[in-house]
Amino acid sequence: MGVTNVDSLLENHAVSTLRDAAQLMNERKAMQRVGGSSVRYFRTDSPGAWLWTGQIDTVPAAAGSFSGLARFLVILTSGTSVALMSSCVVEVEGSTDGVTWVSLPAATGPGAGNWTLQDAGVINAEPYKSKYELRLDGPYNEYRRFKVQALSSDPVAISTTRIL
């Protein structure tokens, strides 16, 4: 008889990630000079069923011909908040034929496959925007699709640009 690790279920991972994002927002909010309790948070889903669907058809320089890669810049844009506080959750699915899709877990460590999402950093910071980099890995020419959910201090528009 096996035991299921409830924390490893995808739904629980998403809930845990959102809970962690809310905690981070509360910590940032508490450091504000102007009443932290006055800041509201908004949840925004990416437009449409999937933000992007396609093949991972770039071969990384250090990998063999059977490895595929696609990198994206996910951009959250606020209409009113210059210093946007945000966090982002991604759901990624994969397919070998573009018809049958399965949910893919995030990479769990260095060199692990599937996908990773990270803050693009403050070096490229722009007013009204938060940027995240999404990296999709897997066998060359396999299909991937993803959607995004943002938790932010202002309603945002979600867009994506493929950078590799």
N, CA, C and O of each residue as an XYZ file, in Angstrom:
656
protein
N       0.851     -1.181      0.000
C       0.000      0.000      0.000
C       0.891      1.236      0.000
O       1.765      1.378      0.855
N       0.668      2.133     -0.964
C       1.487      3.332     -1.077
C       0.861      4.506     -0.347
O      -0.335      4.514     -0.056
N       1.672      5.472     -0.064
C       1.215      6.682      0.605
C       1.388      7.842     -0.361
O       2.461      8.009     -0.942
N       0.358      8.634     -0.538
C       0.420      9.775     -1.450
C       0.901     11.004     -0.692
O       0.365     11.344      0.363
N       1.907     11.661     -1.234
C       2.396     12.911     -0.663
C       1.497     14.032     -1.191
O       1.644     14.454     -2.338
N       0.591     14.503     -0.383
C      -0.395     15.496     -0.789
C       0.267     16.790     -1.250
O      -0.252     17.454     -2.147
N       1.398     17.163     -0.659
C       2.080     18.400     -1.034
C       2.600     18.367     -2.460
O       2.823     19.427     -3.045
N       2.804     17.177     -3.048
C       3.358     17.099     -4.389
C       2.286     17.153     -5.476
O       2.630     17.217     -6.657
N       1.018     17.130     -5.125
C      -0.046     17.251     -6.112
C      -0.015     18.641     -6.728
O       0.217     19.622     -6.023
N      -0.248     18.741     -8.045
C      -0.133     20.020     -8.751
C      -1.057     21.089     -8.175
O      -0.663     22.248     -8.041
N      -2.287     20.699     -7.835
C      -3.231     21.685     -7.297
C      -2.711     22.264     -5.984
O      -2.826     23.465     -5.739
N      -2.137     21.404     -5.143
C      -1.611     21.858     -3.862
C      -0.370     22.701     -4.044
O      -0.127     23.620     -3.261
N       0.432     22.403     -5.077
C       1.616     23.215     -5.360
C       1.195     24.628     -5.758
O       1.798     25.605     -5.313
N       0.155     24.740     -6.602
C      -0.325     26.055     -7.020
C      -0.868     26.841     -5.820
O      -0.592     28.032     -5.675
N      -1.635     26.171     -4.973
C      -2.178     26.821     -3.776
C      -1.034     27.265     -2.866
O      -1.051     28.373     -2.329
N      -0.043     26.393     -2.699
C       1.107     26.728     -1.864
C       1.870     27.923     -2.429
O       2.295     28.801     -1.678
N       2.042     27.957     -3.739
C       2.747     29.076     -4.378
C       1.980     30.375     -4.187
O       2.580     31.409     -3.894
N       0.657     30.336     -4.349
C      -0.153     31.537     -4.132
C      -0.102     31.974     -2.669
O      -0.047     33.170     -2.382
N      -0.121     31.013     -1.741
C      -0.031     31.333     -0.319
C       1.313     31.994     -0.016
O       1.372     32.969      0.733
N       2.393     31.463     -0.600
C       3.725     32.053     -0.410
C       3.778     33.461     -0.990
O       4.385     34.354     -0.400
N       3.143     33.663     -2.146
C       3.113     34.990     -2.765
C       2.344     35.976     -1.889
O       2.763     37.122     -1.734
N       1.232     35.543     -1.321
C       0.460     36.406     -0.432
C       1.275     36.770      0.806
O       1.229     37.909      1.269
N       2.026     35.798      1.346
C       2.880     36.059      2.506
C       3.947     37.094      2.161
O       4.196     38.020      2.934
N       4.581     36.933      0.989
C       5.595     37.891      0.548
C       4.993     39.283      0.397
O       5.603     40.274      0.798
N       3.792     39.359     -0.184
C       3.104     40.645     -0.343
C       2.830     41.272      1.029
O       3.019     42.474      1.216
N       2.389     40.458      1.977
C       2.108     40.989      3.321
C       3.377     41.513      3.975
O       3.345     42.532      4.666
N       4.496     40.826      3.763
C       5.761     41.295      4.324
C       6.191     42.606      3.686
O       6.650     43.516      4.376
N       6.041     42.706      2.358
C       6.390     43.953      1.668
C       5.461     45.081      2.097
O       5.884     46.219      2.301
N       4.189     44.736      2.228
C       3.181     45.719      2.602
C       3.460     46.278      3.998
O       3.256     47.465      4.249
N       3.928     45.419      4.903
C       4.193     45.844      6.274
C       5.342     46.842      6.348
O       5.421     47.620      7.299
N       6.237     46.833      5.357
C       7.384     47.738      5.361
C       7.043     49.118      4.795
O       7.870     50.028      4.868
N       5.850     49.292      4.237
C       5.480     50.567      3.647
C       5.272     51.623      4.718
O       4.768     51.336      5.804
N       5.668     52.851      4.398
C       5.490     53.948      5.344
C       4.040     54.381      5.429
O       3.564     54.785      6.490
N       3.337     54.295      4.305
C       1.933     54.687      4.285
C       1.115     53.433      4.511
O       1.261     52.459      3.772
N       0.269     53.439      5.503
C      -0.569     52.329      5.931
C      -0.581     51.095      5.056
O      -1.267     51.059      4.035
N       0.173     50.087      5.450
C       0.235     48.846      4.700
C      -1.100     48.151      4.561
O      -1.318     47.428      3.589
N      -1.992     48.350      5.503
C      -3.285     47.679      5.427
C      -4.184     48.287      4.349
O      -5.233     47.724      4.036
N      -3.792     49.414      3.785
C      -4.616     50.049      2.760
C      -4.326     49.508      1.364
O      -5.042     49.846      0.421
N      -3.290     48.672      1.205
C      -2.947     48.120     -0.101
C      -3.809     46.898     -0.361
O      -3.901     45.999      0.475
N      -4.447     46.873     -1.541
C      -5.270     45.734     -1.928
C      -4.498     44.894     -2.931
O      -3.564     45.382     -3.568
N      -4.887     43.628     -3.075
C      -4.264     42.741     -4.044
C      -5.303     42.253     -5.031
O      -6.464     42.042     -4.681
N      -4.877     42.078     -6.247
C      -5.766     41.671     -7.318
C      -5.233     40.406     -7.967
O      -4.025     40.260     -8.156
N      -6.138     39.484     -8.311
C      -5.768     38.281     -9.046
C      -6.191     38.470    -10.488
O      -7.339     38.821    -10.763
N      -5.266     38.240    -11.413
C      -5.539     38.389    -12.837
C      -5.123     37.110    -13.549
O      -4.013     36.619    -13.343
N      -6.007     36.564    -14.385
C      -5.684     35.381    -15.182
C      -5.293     35.810    -16.589
O      -5.768     36.830    -17.089
N      -4.417     35.021    -17.230
C      -4.019     35.342    -18.596
C      -5.226     35.256    -19.516
O      -6.144     34.472    -19.280
N      -5.217     36.072    -20.571
C      -6.356     36.076    -21.484
C      -6.454     34.762    -22.258
O      -5.433     34.165    -22.600
N      -7.666     34.315    -22.533
C      -7.864     33.084    -23.283
C      -7.571     31.854    -22.454
O      -7.161     31.950    -21.298
N      -7.788     30.685    -23.062
C      -7.550     29.429    -22.353
C      -6.063     29.237    -22.065
O      -5.695     28.807    -20.971
N      -5.206     29.553    -23.036
C      -3.752     29.392    -22.886
C      -3.079     30.642    -23.419
O      -3.480     31.166    -24.458
N      -2.067     31.123    -22.727
C      -1.353     32.327    -23.144
C      -0.465     32.038    -24.356
O      -0.295     32.896    -25.223
N       0.102     30.826    -24.414
C       0.935     30.429    -25.556
C       0.835     28.936    -25.748
O       0.782     28.180    -24.778
N       0.809     28.503    -27.007
C       0.866     27.093    -27.374
C       1.808     26.980    -28.561
O       1.704     27.751    -29.515
N       2.727     26.019    -28.508
C       3.650     25.837    -29.624
C       4.651     24.745    -29.336
O       4.517     23.997    -28.368
N       5.676     24.659    -30.202
C       6.710     23.644    -30.057
C       7.965     24.248    -29.443
O       8.285     25.417    -29.660
N       8.662     23.430    -28.677
C       9.950     23.872    -28.127
C      11.014     23.442    -29.139
O      11.551     22.336    -29.084
N      11.293     24.357    -30.060
C      12.063     24.022    -31.251
C      13.422     24.720    -31.348
O      14.008     24.789    -32.428
N      13.919     25.234    -30.229
C      15.271     25.797    -30.203
C      16.180     24.781    -29.525
O      15.845     24.241    -28.471
N      17.336     24.524    -30.141
C      18.298     23.575    -29.558
C      19.299     24.365    -28.729
O      20.002     25.216    -29.273
N      19.384     24.105    -27.418
C      20.378     24.801    -26.591
C      21.791     24.468    -27.054
O      22.062     23.341    -27.469
N      22.681     25.436    -26.985
C      24.049     25.259    -27.466
C      24.769     24.105    -26.776
O      25.543     23.399    -27.422
N      24.540     23.898    -25.506
C      25.270     22.877    -24.742
C      24.578     21.520    -24.744
O      25.056     20.585    -24.102
N      23.462     21.399    -25.454
C      22.694     20.153    -25.400
C      22.791     19.389    -26.719
O      23.261     19.913    -27.729
N      22.342     18.164    -26.683
C      22.316     17.352    -27.891
C      21.139     17.725    -28.775
O      20.327     18.578    -28.418
N      21.053     17.086    -29.920
C      20.011     17.417    -30.891
C      18.627     16.969    -30.456
O      17.645     17.298    -31.122
N      18.514     16.222    -29.352
C      17.209     15.776    -28.891
C      16.619     16.682    -27.815
O      15.535     16.409    -27.299
N      17.328     17.762    -27.474
C      16.834     18.688    -26.458
C      16.186     19.894    -27.112
O      16.685     20.425    -28.104
N      15.068     20.318    -26.540
C      14.385     21.503    -27.033
C      14.258     22.539    -25.927
O      14.284     22.210    -24.742
N      14.120     23.796    -26.333
C      14.065     24.900    -25.387
C      13.203     26.018    -25.955
O      13.214     26.269    -27.160
N      12.472     26.675    -25.100
C      11.763     27.910    -25.451
C      11.798     28.801    -24.212
O      11.525     28.342    -23.103
N      12.134     30.079    -24.406
C      12.182     31.030    -23.291
C      11.246     32.188    -23.587
O      11.138     32.648    -24.724
N      10.568     32.652    -22.535
C       9.590     33.725    -22.675
C       9.784     34.782    -21.604
O      10.231     34.494    -20.494
N       9.441     35.998    -21.956
C       9.357     37.076    -20.989
C       7.869     37.289    -20.736
O       7.132     37.669    -21.646
N       7.422     37.046    -19.501
C       6.027     37.273    -19.116
C       5.981     38.642    -18.457
O       6.680     38.887    -17.474
N       5.158     39.531    -18.996
C       5.132     40.923    -18.542
C       3.764     41.250    -17.959
O       2.736     41.056    -18.607
N       3.767     41.750    -16.723
C       2.549     42.233    -16.064
C       2.601     43.750    -16.124
O       3.561     44.353    -15.645
N       1.588     44.374    -16.704
C       1.586     45.826    -16.873
C       0.393     46.433    -16.148
O      -0.754     46.044    -16.368
N       0.688     47.392    -15.281
C      -0.340     48.106    -14.526
C      -0.696     49.400    -15.256
O       0.146     49.995    -15.929
N      -1.923     49.819    -15.119
C      -2.334     51.088    -15.704
C      -2.095     52.270    -14.789
O      -2.052     53.410    -15.251
N      -1.936     52.015    -13.487
C      -1.830     53.132    -12.545
C      -0.689     53.047    -11.548
O      -0.254     54.080    -11.038
N      -0.187     51.852    -11.249
C       0.822     51.690    -10.201
C       2.237     51.705    -10.791
O       2.629     50.790    -11.516
N       2.997     52.762    -10.467
C       4.366     52.887    -10.985
C       5.254     51.804    -10.398
O       6.021     51.176    -11.128
N       5.165     51.574     -9.093
C       5.968     50.546     -8.417
C       5.072     49.348     -8.136
O       4.535     49.200     -7.039
N       4.924     48.513     -9.125
C       4.012     47.372     -9.051
C       4.632     46.235     -8.233
O       5.746     45.795     -8.519
N       3.908     45.765     -7.222
C       4.308     44.573     -6.479
C       3.506     43.406     -7.040
O       2.284     43.485     -7.167
N       4.199     42.325     -7.374
C       3.477     41.217     -7.999
C       4.168     39.881     -7.753
O       5.333     39.810     -7.363
N       3.406     38.846     -7.995
C       3.914     37.497     -8.021
C       3.149     36.776     -9.116
O       2.073     37.215     -9.525
N       3.702     35.678     -9.586
C       3.160     35.039    -10.773
C       3.194     33.521    -10.598
O       4.158     32.977    -10.058
N       2.143     32.840    -11.052
C       2.062     31.384    -11.038
C       1.786     30.941    -12.468
O       0.979     31.548    -13.172
N       2.472     29.864    -12.895
C       2.314     29.368    -14.259
C       1.839     27.922    -14.214
O       2.288     27.136    -13.379
N       0.934     27.581    -15.112
C       0.539     26.186    -15.316
C       1.025     25.793    -16.697
O       0.701     26.456    -17.682
N       1.806     24.715    -16.780
C       2.396     24.273    -18.045
C       1.911     22.859    -18.345
O       1.873     22.002    -17.461
N       1.538     22.625    -19.610
C       1.173     21.290    -20.069
C       2.045     20.925    -21.257
O       2.506     21.797    -21.994
N       2.269     19.626    -21.438
C       3.081     19.141    -22.541
C       2.357     18.087    -23.345
O       1.438     17.432    -22.852
N       2.782     17.925    -24.608
C       2.171     16.948    -25.497
C       3.197     16.506    -26.531
O       4.016     17.307    -26.982
N       3.152     15.236    -26.903
C       4.030     14.764    -27.975
C       3.387     14.947    -29.340
O       4.087     15.042    -30.348
N       2.048     14.999    -29.381
C       1.355     15.087    -30.660
C       0.527     16.360    -30.841
O      -0.050     16.565    -31.909
N       0.457     17.216    -29.822
C      -0.340     18.440    -29.925
C      -1.825     18.219    -29.697
O      -2.620     19.147    -29.845
N      -2.212     16.988    -29.336
C      -3.629     16.656    -29.127
C      -3.874     16.227    -27.681
O      -4.790     16.730    -27.030
N      -3.062     15.305    -27.182
C      -3.206     14.787    -25.829
C      -2.239     15.531    -24.913
O      -1.027     15.497    -25.124
N      -2.778     16.204    -23.893
C      -1.963     17.075    -23.030
C      -1.905     16.528    -21.614
O      -2.885     15.983    -21.106
N      -0.725     16.681    -20.968
C      -0.555     16.313    -19.565
C       0.090     17.482    -18.831
O       0.909     18.207    -19.396
N      -0.280     17.654    -17.589
C       0.287     18.717    -16.766
C       1.734     18.380    -16.441
O       2.051     17.229    -16.138
N       2.629     19.391    -16.503
C       4.046     19.186    -16.228
C       4.444     19.909    -14.945
O       4.119     21.083    -14.770
N       5.142     19.220    -14.053
C       5.606     19.880    -12.829
C       6.798     20.782    -13.121
O       7.492     20.607    -14.124
N       7.025     21.731    -12.250
C       8.184     22.615    -12.374
C       9.452     21.826    -12.110
O       9.427     20.791    -11.444
N      10.568     22.327    -12.643
C      11.870     21.721    -12.371
C      12.142     21.812    -10.872
O      11.790     22.799    -10.227
N      12.761     20.787    -10.333
C      12.972     20.740     -8.886
C      14.395     21.048     -8.461
O      14.677     21.115     -7.264
N      15.292     21.237     -9.409
C      16.676     21.544     -9.052
C      17.492     21.872    -10.282
O      16.973     21.818    -11.397
N      18.752     22.210    -10.106
C      19.608     22.537    -11.243
C      19.708     21.364    -12.211
O      19.936     20.225    -11.804
N      19.536     21.655    -13.479
C      19.637     20.622    -14.497
C      18.376     19.796    -14.666
O      18.308     18.956    -15.564
N      17.365     20.018    -13.811
C      16.114     19.273    -13.927
C      15.305     19.829    -15.096
O      15.419     21.012    -15.417
N      14.497     18.998    -15.730
C      13.758     19.403    -16.928
C      12.424     20.046    -16.643
O      12.152     20.488    -15.526
N      11.602     20.092    -17.657
C      10.261     20.642    -17.704
C      10.250     22.156    -17.809
O      10.344     22.673    -18.922
N      10.140     22.904    -16.705
C      10.068     24.363    -16.826
C      10.485     25.042    -15.537
O      10.443     24.450    -14.458
N      10.891     26.308    -15.672
C      11.222     27.142    -14.514
C      10.666     28.547    -14.756
O      10.572     29.005    -15.894
N      10.305     29.213    -13.672
C       9.828     30.596    -13.724
C      10.602     31.381    -12.684
O      10.697     30.968    -11.529
N      11.157     32.514    -13.093
C      11.883     33.341    -12.138
C      11.660     34.811    -12.447
O      11.368     35.194    -13.579
N      11.805     35.618    -11.414
C      11.706     37.067    -11.566
C      12.821     37.508    -12.501
O      13.961     37.068    -12.349
N      12.512     38.373    -13.472
C      13.523     38.818    -14.428
C      14.517     39.781    -13.793
O      15.515     40.127    -14.425
N      14.274     40.223    -12.562
C      15.243     41.045    -11.839
C      14.990     42.534    -11.958
O      14.278     42.999    -12.848
N      15.597     43.272    -11.033
C      15.380     44.724    -10.992
C      16.269     45.462    -11.980
O      16.064     46.654    -12.209
N      17.249     44.792    -12.569
C      18.120     45.466    -13.537
C      17.301     45.960    -14.723
O      17.556     47.042    -15.252
N      16.323     45.170    -15.135
C      15.491     45.539    -16.273
C      14.163     46.154    -15.840
O      13.210     46.177    -16.619
N      14.093     46.645    -14.621
C      12.828     47.168    -14.094
C      12.368     48.374    -14.901
O      13.167     49.233    -15.273
N      11.085     48.420    -15.161
C      10.455     49.554    -15.835
C       9.263     49.981    -14.990
O       8.622     49.153    -14.343
N       8.972     51.272    -15.000
C       7.768     51.706    -14.279
C       6.532     51.003    -14.836
O       6.449     50.732    -16.033
N       5.587     50.716    -13.972
C       4.308     50.096    -14.311
C       4.413     48.624    -14.705
O       3.400     48.026    -15.068
N       5.613     48.014    -14.646
C       5.760     46.640    -15.130
C       6.508     45.747    -14.149
O       7.392     46.188    -13.416
N       6.118     44.469    -14.164
C       6.874     43.398    -13.508
C       7.153     42.370    -14.587
O       6.288     42.064    -15.408
N       8.377     41.834    -14.580
C       8.751     40.883    -15.619
C       9.243     39.585    -14.999
O       9.944     39.587    -13.987
N       8.866     38.482    -15.622
C       9.273     37.151    -15.203
C       9.783     36.405    -16.430
O       9.293     36.604    -17.542
N      10.771     35.546    -16.212
C      11.283     34.735    -17.310
C      10.834     33.293    -17.116
O      11.030     32.700    -16.056
N      10.224     32.740    -18.169
C       9.749     31.363    -18.169
C      10.595     30.570    -19.150
O      10.756     30.966    -20.305
N      11.134     29.450    -18.688
C      11.955     28.575    -19.530
C      11.265     27.221    -19.616
O      10.987     26.591    -18.595
N      10.989     26.774    -20.847
C      10.379     25.474    -21.096
C      11.430     24.551    -21.697
O      12.061     24.906    -22.692
N      11.629     23.377    -21.113
C      12.596     22.401    -21.595
C      11.887     21.099    -21.934
O      10.787     20.827    -21.452
N      12.539     20.298    -22.775
C      12.006     18.980    -23.093
C      12.561     18.467    -24.394
O      13.462     19.078    -24.969
N      12.033     17.341    -24.874
C      12.487     16.806    -26.149
C      12.206     17.786    -27.298
O      11.175     18.459    -27.323
N      13.140     17.848    -28.234
C      13.035     18.751    -29.385
C      11.707     18.562    -30.121
O      11.305     17.435    -30.411
N      11.043     19.657    -30.414
C       9.777     19.733    -31.159
C       8.562     19.185    -30.415
O       7.505     19.026    -31.026
N       8.672     18.892    -29.125
C       7.467     18.555    -28.364
C       6.643     19.819    -28.185
O       7.163     20.931    -28.280
N       5.377     19.643    -27.930
C       4.470     20.765    -27.756
C       4.386     21.165    -26.287
O       4.455     20.322    -25.392
N       4.239     22.457    -26.061
C       4.015     22.986    -24.720
C       2.961     24.078    -24.821
O       2.801     24.723    -25.858
N       2.253     24.267    -23.726
C       1.335     25.410    -23.603
C       1.335     25.841    -22.151
O       1.575     25.041    -21.247
N       1.060     27.128    -21.942
C       1.046     27.620    -20.573
C       0.045     28.747    -20.411
O      -0.320     29.440    -21.361
N      -0.387     28.903    -19.154
C      -1.215     30.042    -18.776
C      -0.653     30.610    -17.489
O       0.084     29.939    -16.766
N      -1.010     31.848    -17.214
C      -0.412     32.587    -16.107
C      -1.511     33.151    -15.212
O      -2.579     33.545    -15.682
N      -1.223     33.180    -13.913
C      -2.099     33.858    -12.960
C      -1.213     34.798    -12.147
O      -0.170     34.394    -11.634
N      -1.636     36.050    -12.037
C      -0.837     37.055    -11.332
C      -1.561     37.512    -10.082
O      -2.783     37.667    -10.080
N      -0.799     37.726     -9.018
C      -1.274     38.344     -7.792
C      -0.498     39.648     -7.690
O       0.730     39.633     -7.605
N      -1.201     40.774     -7.696
C      -0.503     42.061     -7.763
C      -1.224     43.131     -6.961
O      -2.376     42.966     -6.559
N      -0.512     44.241     -6.737
C      -1.064     45.350     -5.968
C      -1.981     46.237     -6.811
O      -2.530     47.212     -6.298
N      -2.151     45.921     -8.076
C      -2.982     46.692     -8.998
C      -3.473     45.735    -10.085
O      -2.772     44.775    -10.404
N      -4.655     45.968    -10.663
C      -5.047     45.121    -11.802
C      -3.998     45.246    -12.905
O      -3.481     46.336    -13.148
N      -3.684     44.139    -13.569
C      -2.634     44.142    -14.590
C      -3.121     43.511    -15.886
O      -4.091     42.754    -15.910
N      -2.416     43.847    -16.962
C      -2.573     43.157    -18.236
C      -1.397     42.198    -18.332
O      -0.269     42.563    -17.999
N      -1.651     40.974    -18.783
C      -0.605     39.966    -18.893
C      -0.280     39.760    -20.363
O      -1.173     39.540    -21.181
N       1.009     39.834    -20.695
C       1.442     39.562    -22.067
C       2.720     38.734    -22.021
O       3.368     38.614    -20.981
N       3.062     38.173    -23.163
C       4.275     37.370    -23.235
C       5.007     37.635    -24.541
O       4.392     37.925    -25.568
N       6.323     37.530    -24.486
C       7.173     37.672    -25.655
C       8.158     36.514    -25.655
O       8.834     36.270    -24.655
N       8.241     35.808    -26.762
C       9.214     34.715    -26.846
C      10.578     35.331    -27.119
O      10.743     36.096    -28.068
N      11.552     34.994    -26.285
C      12.885     35.582    -26.434
C      13.903     34.564    -26.946
O      15.031     34.942    -27.260
N      13.541     33.292    -27.037
C      14.429     32.279    -27.597
C      13.624     31.060    -27.998
O      14.187     30.084    -28.495
